[in-house]
Structure formats: structure tokens, C-alpha cells
């Protein structure tokens, strides 16, 4: 950035991924070319073009008409249901795309009390939280690193096998 300046850097990204930015047209599209020296081997695709479309309805229509091969849609179960109703459209929900965590200042009352923190944990229903987003796009998490995000994510079964009861945050007898 120091060598080329902030303005040039904004449209000339640097990275180590499988594709190299060939062309960037602001608010229109970005074209990526295969990075043949990619350390994991050259990608199968020689080129990928990403259209920058702000209007979700226009993007959906372009996908349905076959003008696009893929799109990123809203994280809403109603949207997933709507798109799944179209023949030839495969909706692939994968993730996690984001995770919601609560962080407490345990140096100040009442959260300096483990019992207060446990009460909050008991009061929050994972089932109701998932209901806010929809079961098709949300899954419960049981560790700071969600399963599938990176190594180290723990499932509820992993916790049970380790003898940990997530509800009470203490070891359980096995």
C-alpha cells in the first residue's frame, strides 16, 4: 500500500488465493483469472466473473433466467424457500457465515457472579434463537469456534463425549 498509495491499493488487491484480479469495474463487475502458481495447484477454472448487483430481486431474476450461475442471497429462510421453489435452482446453505456470541464484563456486578451468568445461559433458548432466522439457515453452536468454521469447533456430541454439560457449564459424570 505504501508503494502504490491508498487509492491505487483499493482497486489493486494483493493476495495468495487461487485467482488473480484481472479487471475491476466499480459497481459493475470483477474478473478473476486462474493463478497458475497457486501453492495448492492451479484451479480447474481459467476465469471467474463476478457481477456486482445491489438489487436482490434483479439478481434473483438473472439467476432464474440463467444469466448467472450462482449468487449470494439474503440469510433468510423465507428467501431460501422462495428460491427452492424454482426448478433448476439449487440452494446450498453452508456456513457458518457468522456467529453470535455474548461477552460479559465479569468485573462488574451482577455479572461478576457465576450464578448470574448461568441464569442468562439458562434463559437463552437455542431453539428460539434459531427460530428467529429459520432452521434451514441457522444451527446451534456449542463452542467459541463453530463446527465447520475451522479446526477446533465443537458439536454438542463432542461436548457430551468430553463430559461437559453446556447448560450448566460444568463437567458431567459419564
LUMVEXZA-150528 format. One record per residue (C-alpha): residue number from 1; z negated, x negated, y. Coordinates in steps of 0.2 Angstrom, whole numbers, plus 5000, padded with zeros to 4 digits. Example, Ala and Ser with C-alpha at 12.3 -4.5 7.8 and 13.67 -1.06 7.14 Angstrom:
2
1, 4961, 4938, 4978
2, 4964, 4932, 4995
REM end
This chain:
174
1, 5000, 5000, 5000
2, 4996, 4986, 5012
3, 5013, 4978, 5008
4, 5024, 4993, 5012
5, 5012, 5004, 5023
6, 5004, 5021, 5021
7, 5019, 5031, 5025
8, 5031, 5022, 5013
9, 5017, 5022, 4999
10, 5016, 5041, 5000
11, 5033, 5043, 4993
12, 5034, 5027, 4983
13, 5021, 5029, 4969
14, 5016, 5015, 4958
15, 5010, 5017, 4940
16, 5011, 5012, 4922
17, 5017, 5028, 4914
18, 5032, 5032, 4903
19, 5043, 5037, 4918
20, 5048, 5029, 4934
21, 5051, 5039, 4950
22, 5069, 5038, 4953
23, 5070, 5050, 4968
24, 5058, 5061, 4978
25, 5064, 5075, 4989
26, 5049, 5083, 4998
27, 5046, 5101, 4994
28, 5061, 5101, 4983
29, 5060, 5090, 4968
30, 5056, 5074, 4960
31, 5067, 5065, 4947
32, 5059, 5053, 4934
33, 5069, 5040, 4924
34, 5063, 5033, 4907
35, 5053, 5017, 4909
36, 5061, 5007, 4895
37, 5047, 4993, 4896
38, 5033, 5006, 4894
39, 5019, 4997, 4884
40, 5019, 5011, 4871
41, 5038, 5011, 4869
42, 5052, 5019, 4879
43, 5051, 5038, 4879
44, 5064, 5048, 4870
45, 5070, 5057, 4886
46, 5080, 5047, 4898
47, 5077, 5058, 4913
48, 5065, 5072, 4918
49, 5067, 5083, 4934
50, 5053, 5092, 4941
51, 5056, 5106, 4954
52, 5043, 5109, 4967
53, 5042, 5128, 4968
54, 5027, 5135, 4978
55, 5031, 5153, 4974
56, 5024, 5158, 4956
57, 5035, 5173, 4955
58, 5051, 5163, 4959
59, 5046, 5150, 4946
60, 5042, 5163, 4933
61, 5059, 5171, 4936
62, 5068, 5154, 4934
63, 5059, 5151, 4918
64, 5064, 5168, 4911
65, 5082, 5166, 4916
66, 5082, 5149, 4908
67, 5084, 5139, 4924
68, 5068, 5129, 4920
69, 5062, 5123, 4903
70, 5044, 5123, 4907
71, 5032, 5127, 4921
72, 5013, 5126, 4925
73, 5006, 5143, 4928
74, 4990, 5150, 4935
75, 4975, 5148, 4925
76, 4973, 5167, 4922
77, 4973, 5176, 4906
78, 4982, 5191, 4914
79, 4996, 5179, 4918
80, 4996, 5172, 4900
81, 4998, 5189, 4893
82, 5012, 5194, 4905
83, 5022, 5178, 4901
84, 5019, 5180, 4882
85, 5027, 5197, 4883
86, 5044, 5189, 4887
87, 5055, 5184, 4872
88, 5059, 5166, 4871
89, 5044, 5161, 4882
90, 5031, 5151, 4873
91, 5014, 5150, 4882
92, 5005, 5134, 4877
93, 4987, 5134, 4884
94, 4979, 5117, 4882
95, 4965, 5108, 4890
96, 4953, 5107, 4896
97, 4961, 5107, 4913
98, 4945, 5107, 4922
99, 4926, 5109, 4918
100, 4912, 5117, 4927
101, 4895, 5109, 4927
102, 4879, 5112, 4936
103, 4870, 5097, 4944
104, 4852, 5098, 4949
105, 4841, 5089, 4961
106, 4826, 5086, 4949
107, 4816, 5078, 4963
108, 4813, 5094, 4972
109, 4804, 5110, 4966
110, 4807, 5121, 4957
111, 4820, 5110, 4948
112, 4808, 5096, 4945
113, 4801, 5107, 4931
114, 4810, 5106, 4915
115, 4804, 5124, 4912
116, 4814, 5130, 4927
117, 4829, 5120, 4921
118, 4828, 5128, 4904
119, 4826, 5145, 4911
120, 4843, 5143, 4921
121, 4851, 5136, 4905
122, 4845, 5152, 4895
123, 4850, 5163, 4909
124, 4868, 5157, 4909
125, 4879, 5165, 4896
126, 4894, 5155, 4890
127, 4901, 5171, 4884
128, 4900, 5179, 4901
129, 4907, 5164, 4909
130, 4922, 5164, 4898
131, 4924, 5182, 4901
132, 4927, 5178, 4920
133, 4943, 5168, 4915
134, 4948, 5175, 4898
135, 4946, 5169, 4881
136, 4964, 5163, 4880
137, 4961, 5150, 4894
138, 4943, 5146, 4893
139, 4932, 5138, 4880
140, 4913, 5134, 4880
141, 4908, 5116, 4882
142, 4893, 5108, 4875
143, 4893, 5091, 4882
144, 4897, 5082, 4899
145, 4914, 5077, 4891
146, 4923, 5092, 4885
147, 4931, 5091, 4867
148, 4949, 5086, 4869
149, 4947, 5078, 4886
150, 4943, 5061, 4880
151, 4934, 5052, 4866
152, 4915, 5057, 4866
153, 4917, 5076, 4868
154, 4905, 5086, 4858
155, 4908, 5103, 4850
156, 4894, 5115, 4845
157, 4896, 5110, 4827
158, 4894, 5091, 4832
159, 4878, 5096, 4841
160, 4871, 5105, 4825
161, 4876, 5091, 4814
162, 4866, 5079, 4826
163, 4851, 5091, 4825
164, 4852, 5096, 4843
165, 4849, 5114, 4849
166, 4859, 5115, 4865
167, 4850, 5131, 4870
168, 4833, 5123, 4871
169, 4840, 5105, 4874
170, 4829, 5098, 4860
171, 4831, 5092, 4843
172, 4831, 5105, 4829
173, 4825, 5102, 4811
174, 4838, 5101, 4798
REM end
